[in-house]
Amino acid sequence: MNGNAPTLDDVARAAGVSAATISRCINSPDRVAESTRRRVQDAIDQLGYTPNFGGRALATRRTNIVGAVIPSMANAIFAEGIQAFQEELSREKVTLLIGSSNYDPDYEFEQIQTLISHGADGLLLVGSNRPERTQRFLDARRIPTLNVWCYQPGSDQLFVGFDNCRAGADIAHLVIESGHRNLAIVSGICEGNDRAADRLAGMKQAIGAKGIDLSQVTVLQTKYSFEHAARAFDTIIAQSPRPTAILAGNDVLAVGLIERARSLGFSVPGDLSVTGFDDISVAQFVEPGLTTVRVPQVQMGQRAAEELLAEIRHPGSGKSVEMLTHIIRRGSLGPPSA
């Protein structure tokens, strides 16, 4: 062989079979005897051959590439769901390309354009609130698109997710039922983030429905990081009267609040309670364990892959699916101190 990349014919010669047999092994392995498949695979491994799917893409008008744009790769909020999504795609021999928007709608638009230019057959996007320019572009390109981490019944878009507003109300109800009336909320930044906005709206609805004066509830919006949560805690703890419970818009913020409280000598939940949202892995390892809303990330990722692939392969067959959240009770929520 020369210095060029190995070809299909090179593999055929090394395996002692025809190029057509190599092609069948790659594209329809069930039509080839196992002993032949093993011989072909050995030749592929030895030569370092990578199939060129360009011809197949031209023939089927599909590349078997799916794109995803997530808001951030800096924390674990999306990790389990995207991992499950990727594993399900892999079982179908589909490759996943991922971009990150850093919660910037303009950069999300650039990432969408880039993924489509790389031949993505479909897109997974987080949330549904995006600028008209982005939606017009998606509509014009007719790229199958599925939205996750949210759910909108009756929409003509595809969703596999949950009702953030209702889940936010659920956790607020639990805090109030635990006896708390003097509350604070630390939310993610709502602009450009419909999930954060809906969670905050649900919390406010539940609090108002209990007759609590919303004007007396401290509401802070901040970036998702332990450091920003610590700064938010410093602001809240200076309030008079001091809140007896803080509802956080996600677990990263909640853990940051707990760690800052403990570093300043406050007991959680003795002096104040803290709740989160997501139930990422750190929620059960922080001390005390975090009471939070469990998002079914793995099931959501799996089902999102199934419905997006269905829509790609048979337009109109993909279905929206509402996933259910539930509350996990751990030690960070208790009754208000006397």
PLY file of the C-alpha trace (Angstrom):
ply
format ascii 1.0
element vertex 338
property float x
property float y
property float z
element edge 337
property int vertex1
property int vertex2
end_header
0.00 0.00 0.00
1.04 3.61 -0.57
0.74 6.43 1.98
-2.89 7.12 1.11
-5.81 6.07 3.30
-6.80 2.39 2.84
-9.65 1.79 0.40
-12.48 -0.71 0.15
-10.42 -2.66 -2.41
-7.47 -2.80 0.02
-9.73 -4.36 2.66
-11.17 -6.80 0.12
-7.69 -7.99 -0.88
-6.59 -8.36 2.75
-9.72 -10.33 3.66
-9.72 -12.41 0.48
-13.26 -11.44 -0.48
-14.90 -9.19 -3.05
-15.49 -5.45 -2.58
-19.22 -6.21 -2.74
-18.87 -8.50 0.28
-17.07 -5.77 2.21
-19.90 -3.40 1.38
-22.48 -5.90 2.59
-20.56 -6.43 5.83
-20.69 -2.70 6.51
-24.21 -1.93 5.34
-26.10 -5.21 5.88
-24.03 -7.41 8.22
-26.91 -9.82 8.82
-26.61 -10.93 5.18
-23.02 -12.12 5.64
-21.79 -15.28 7.38
-20.26 -14.67 10.80
-16.89 -16.18 9.83
-16.68 -13.80 6.86
-17.69 -10.84 9.01
-14.91 -11.66 11.46
-12.35 -11.91 8.65
-13.48 -8.60 7.19
-13.43 -6.90 10.60
-9.89 -8.17 11.22
-8.81 -6.66 7.89
-10.53 -3.36 8.70
-8.83 -3.22 12.11
-5.42 -4.13 10.66
-5.57 -1.53 7.89
-7.32 1.19 9.88
-10.01 1.49 7.21
-12.86 3.98 7.74
-15.92 3.64 5.48
-16.72 6.63 3.32
-20.42 7.29 3.74
-20.55 10.11 1.19
-21.98 7.93 -1.56
-24.61 6.49 0.72
-25.56 10.01 1.84
-26.09 11.04 -1.77
-28.19 7.98 -2.46
-30.40 8.28 0.64
-30.25 12.06 1.04
-29.26 11.39 4.64
-25.89 11.58 6.36
-26.81 9.68 9.55
-25.63 12.71 11.49
-27.75 14.44 14.13
-26.85 17.77 15.68
-27.55 19.02 19.19
-27.12 22.47 20.69
-27.08 22.60 24.48
-26.80 25.76 26.58
-23.66 24.73 28.47
-21.05 22.01 28.78
-19.67 23.54 31.98
-21.88 21.67 34.44
-23.80 18.41 34.78
-27.32 19.72 34.15
-27.52 18.23 30.65
-24.96 15.42 30.92
-27.14 12.37 31.61
-29.82 13.31 29.10
-27.37 13.99 26.28
-25.45 10.80 27.09
-28.65 8.74 26.85
-29.55 10.54 23.61
-26.13 9.74 22.12
-26.24 6.09 23.19
-29.64 5.61 21.56
-28.37 7.23 18.34
-25.31 4.98 18.36
-27.48 1.89 18.44
-28.98 3.15 15.19
-25.52 3.88 13.69
-26.17 7.63 13.84
-23.42 10.09 14.77
-24.02 13.00 17.15
-22.40 16.41 16.73
-22.75 18.77 19.69
-22.50 22.53 19.96
-22.90 24.81 22.98
-24.66 28.19 22.98
-23.57 29.50 26.41
-27.20 30.65 26.82
-26.66 33.15 23.96
-29.46 32.99 21.32
-27.25 34.55 18.64
-24.54 31.98 19.23
-27.15 29.23 19.25
-28.18 30.39 15.78
-24.56 30.17 14.60
-24.26 26.66 16.05
-27.46 25.59 14.29
-26.15 26.93 10.97
-22.83 25.13 11.47
-24.46 21.80 12.28
-26.73 22.01 9.25
-23.77 22.93 7.03
-22.10 19.72 8.26
-25.07 17.75 6.96
-27.12 17.17 10.10
-30.31 15.29 9.24
-32.05 16.66 12.33
-31.49 18.81 15.40
-32.01 18.47 19.13
-32.46 21.86 20.83
-32.95 22.73 24.50
-36.00 24.86 25.21
-38.32 26.47 22.71
-37.96 30.22 23.21
-35.68 31.44 20.44
-35.59 34.52 18.18
-37.87 34.70 15.17
-34.82 34.73 12.90
-33.75 31.32 14.18
-37.21 29.81 13.86
-37.62 31.21 10.35
-34.31 29.63 9.36
-35.33 26.24 10.75
-38.71 26.41 9.04
-37.16 27.40 5.71
-34.61 24.57 5.83
-37.29 22.05 6.88
-34.84 20.35 9.20
-36.55 17.96 11.63
-36.14 19.59 15.04
-37.05 18.38 18.50
-37.10 20.49 21.69
-36.15 18.97 25.05
-36.26 20.00 28.74
-39.65 21.60 28.09
-43.12 20.65 26.89
-45.85 22.65 25.15
-49.09 20.80 24.44
-50.83 21.65 21.19
-47.73 23.07 19.51
-46.83 22.18 15.93
-43.24 21.67 17.11
-41.91 18.42 18.58
-41.24 18.25 22.32
-39.90 15.57 24.61
-39.78 17.15 28.03
-41.74 18.31 31.04
-43.80 21.22 32.33
-41.28 23.47 34.08
-44.00 25.75 35.42
-45.90 22.91 37.09
-42.70 21.41 38.50
-41.70 24.78 39.92
-45.11 25.06 41.54
-44.78 21.54 42.99
-41.53 22.27 44.83
-42.88 25.61 46.10
-46.02 23.87 47.43
-43.83 21.41 49.35
-41.78 24.21 50.92
-44.92 26.05 51.98
-46.50 22.85 53.33
-43.36 22.42 55.45
-44.38 25.62 57.26
-42.32 28.27 55.46
-43.83 31.67 54.70
-40.72 33.86 54.57
-39.19 32.79 51.26
-36.50 33.69 48.75
-35.92 32.41 45.21
-32.59 32.19 43.40
-33.38 31.63 39.74
-31.32 31.24 36.63
-31.34 34.24 34.30
-34.74 34.15 32.62
-34.00 36.19 29.50
-33.54 33.73 26.65
-34.14 30.77 28.98
-37.77 29.62 28.96
-37.02 26.79 31.40
-35.79 29.20 34.09
-38.64 31.62 33.39
-41.28 28.89 33.63
-39.86 27.45 36.86
-39.84 30.91 38.42
-43.39 31.56 37.21
-44.59 28.28 38.73
-42.95 29.05 42.07
-44.54 32.49 42.14
-47.96 31.09 41.24
-47.81 28.56 44.08
-46.63 31.17 46.57
-49.31 33.67 45.56
-52.00 30.99 45.70
-51.17 30.45 49.39
-51.83 34.10 50.16
-48.18 35.02 50.62
-47.33 38.56 49.53
-45.05 38.15 46.51
-43.64 41.62 47.02
-42.07 40.29 50.23
-40.35 37.39 48.43
-36.74 38.14 47.45
-36.14 36.98 43.87
-32.61 36.98 42.44
-31.60 35.91 38.94
-28.03 34.78 38.44
-25.75 32.62 36.32
-25.58 28.89 37.03
-22.43 28.52 39.13
-21.44 27.85 42.74
-19.74 31.25 42.90
-22.81 33.17 41.72
-24.97 31.19 44.14
-22.66 32.17 47.01
-23.04 35.86 46.11
-26.80 35.44 45.97
-26.75 33.86 49.44
-24.83 36.83 50.85
-27.53 39.16 49.51
-30.38 37.05 50.87
-28.91 36.49 54.32
-28.65 40.26 54.80
-32.43 40.62 54.43
-34.55 41.48 57.45
-36.44 39.42 58.30
-34.21 36.65 57.05
-35.90 34.06 54.79
-36.36 30.63 56.35
-36.22 28.83 52.97
-34.55 29.44 49.61
-35.89 27.84 46.43
-33.18 27.46 43.81
-33.82 27.22 40.07
-31.43 24.28 39.69
-29.16 22.03 41.73
-25.93 23.88 40.91
-27.39 27.01 42.51
-28.82 25.01 45.42
-25.52 23.33 46.23
-23.72 26.67 46.01
-26.23 28.12 48.47
-25.79 25.23 50.92
-22.01 25.37 50.80
-21.99 29.13 51.33
-24.42 28.81 54.23
-22.29 26.20 55.94
-19.08 28.18 55.39
-20.69 31.12 57.23
-21.80 28.92 60.13
-25.47 28.51 59.23
-27.16 25.16 59.70
-29.16 23.66 56.82
-32.03 23.01 57.45
-31.77 24.19 61.08
-31.36 27.89 60.28
-32.78 27.81 56.78
-33.91 25.26 54.20
-32.77 24.99 50.58
-34.39 23.19 47.63
-33.13 22.54 44.11
-34.27 21.40 40.69
-32.91 18.62 38.39
-31.57 15.96 40.80
-28.12 15.77 39.25
-25.65 13.46 40.97
-24.23 16.11 43.32
-27.69 16.51 44.91
-27.34 13.29 46.90
-23.71 13.84 47.93
-23.88 17.38 49.27
-24.36 17.59 53.05
-27.21 17.60 53.83
-28.69 15.82 50.82
-30.69 18.12 48.58
-34.48 18.09 48.37
-35.10 18.67 44.69
-37.21 18.04 41.60
-36.07 14.95 39.75
-35.98 15.42 35.98
-36.10 12.07 34.08
-33.01 12.90 32.06
-32.14 9.40 30.86
-35.66 8.54 29.73
-36.00 11.96 28.12
-32.78 11.50 26.16
-33.74 8.03 25.00
-37.23 9.03 23.92
-35.94 12.19 22.23
-33.63 10.07 20.06
-36.48 7.72 19.14
-38.87 10.51 18.16
-36.30 12.59 16.29
-35.11 9.59 14.28
-38.72 8.70 13.50
-39.31 12.24 12.22
-36.12 12.17 10.12
-36.91 8.82 8.53
-40.66 9.29 8.11
-41.64 12.99 8.28
-44.76 13.49 10.34
-44.32 10.33 12.41
-42.43 11.90 15.32
-44.56 12.49 18.43
-44.36 14.96 21.30
-44.00 13.26 24.67
-44.57 14.73 28.11
-42.27 13.35 30.79
-43.23 13.54 34.47
-41.08 15.02 37.22
-41.32 14.18 40.90
-39.84 15.48 44.11
-36.99 13.74 45.92
-37.01 14.54 49.62
-33.67 14.69 51.40
-32.29 16.52 54.40
-32.02 20.11 53.11
-35.71 20.86 53.73
-37.14 21.00 57.23
-39.62 23.13 59.17
-38.74 26.76 59.87
-36.71 27.38 63.00
-38.66 28.67 65.96
0 1
1 2
2 3
3 4
4 5
5 6
6 7
7 8
8 9
9 10
10 11
11 12
12 13
13 14
14 15
15 16
16 17
17 18
18 19
19 20
20 21
21 22
22 23
23 24
24 25
25 26
26 27
27 28
28 29
29 30
30 31
31 32
32 33
33 34
34 35
35 36
36 37
37 38
38 39
39 40
40 41
41 42
42 43
43 44
44 45
45 46
46 47
47 48
48 49
49 50
50 51
51 52
52 53
53 54
54 55
55 56
56 57
57 58
58 59
59 60
60 61
61 62
62 63
63 64
64 65
65 66
66 67
67 68
68 69
69 70
70 71
71 72
72 73
73 74
74 75
75 76
76 77
77 78
78 79
79 80
80 81
81 82
82 83
83 84
84 85
85 86
86 87
87 88
88 89
89 90
90 91
91 92
92 93
93 94
94 95
95 96
96 97
97 98
98 99
99 100
100 101
101 102
102 103
103 104
104 105
105 106
106 107
107 108
108 109
109 110
110 111
111 112
112 113
113 114
114 115
115 116
116 117
117 118
118 119
119 120
120 121
121 122
122 123
123 124
124 125
125 126
126 127
127 128
128 129
129 130
130 131
131 132
132 133
133 134
134 135
135 136
136 137
137 138
138 139
139 140
140 141
141 142
142 143
143 144
144 145
145 146
146 147
147 148
148 149
149 150
150 151
151 152
152 153
153 154
154 155
155 156
156 157
157 158
158 159
159 160
160 161
161 162
162 163
163 164
164 165
165 166
166 167
167 168
168 169
169 170
170 171
171 172
172 173
173 174
174 175
175 176
176 177
177 178
178 179
179 180
180 181
181 182
182 183
183 184
184 185
185 186
186 187
187 188
188 189
189 190
190 191
191 192
192 193
193 194
194 195
195 196
196 197
197 198
198 199
199 200
200 201
201 202
202 203
203 204
204 205
205 206
206 207
207 208
208 209
209 210
210 211
211 212
212 213
213 214
214 215
215 216
216 217
217 218
218 219
219 220
220 221
221 222
222 223
223 224
224 225
225 226
226 227
227 228
228 229
229 230
230 231
231 232
232 233
233 234
234 235
235 236
236 237
237 238
238 239
239 240
240 241
241 242
242 243
243 244
244 245
245 246
246 247
247 248
248 249
249 250
250 251
251 252
252 253
253 254
254 255
255 256
256 257
257 258
258 259
259 260
260 261
261 262
262 263
263 264
264 265
265 266
266 267
267 268
268 269
269 270
270 271
271 272
272 273
273 274
274 275
275 276
276 277
277 278
278 279
279 280
280 281
281 282
282 283
283 284
284 285
285 286
286 287
287 288
288 289
289 290
290 291
291 292
292 293
293 294
294 295
295 296
296 297
297 298
298 299
299 300
300 301
301 302
302 303
303 304
304 305
305 306
306 307
307 308
308 309
309 310
310 311
311 312
312 313
313 314
314 315
315 316
316 317
317 318
318 319
319 320
320 321
321 322
322 323
323 324
324 325
325 326
326 327
327 328
328 329
329 330
330 331
331 332
332 333
333 334
334 335
335 336
336 337
